């Protein structure tokens, strides 16, 4: 486990070296017009949350209480007053485009059927940023696009809807009550993570720890399907060790991606 100083250095290093390839993964440089990133001296990040319902609100609260600066958003930000008050003095509320612009990291916590629209409307503000997608496709709610995402895997399909971002799949395999009640004693719940960008995975790994879970790197985005809705590990509350065993992972699978 990293110390707070080491975590701060990692986050500052990520923000200062955006666009640098790591562990043999090619990472595209940021566009020249990309907004400047900022990180606090204690390693805090600016996090924008698109969709501040039960999941987005619960995760955002954990991050705010861990010292990050969070902008919660919805189409009716005036309804987020209580959530922002609970999150503390550094939190604020706004519209989704404000969250996409504000965040060093952006969490998208909307029904999966809305993801294409999020990409069209706010993708320009998220280019080159770490984006966490936690939505789960459901055909009964999202229509035919859900069938495609289920068939091909959400990691692959989400990347198509959110082109140009540093996408990581995480927080989709736990319920919001698990987030609300984390960390669990004596053993933390394992959180599966999938992503193709080493820097993005590293940052999300730390944010998973900040939210009270133990991160478990599964692999690239094509492997995100292994913890999609309906799989054997979905919302099971497994420990990290149990999760690794269920997914046939090595004891410390992040090492090959992160170069440790």
LINNORQUI-V917474 format. One line per field, one symbol per residue. burial: # if it has 24 or more other C-alpha atoms within 12 Angstrom, else .. Layout:
burial->???
//
This chain:
burial->......######.##..##..#....#..#...#..###...###########.####################..#..#..##..##.###########################.##..#################......##..##..#######.################.###.##....##########################################...############.##.....##..##..
//
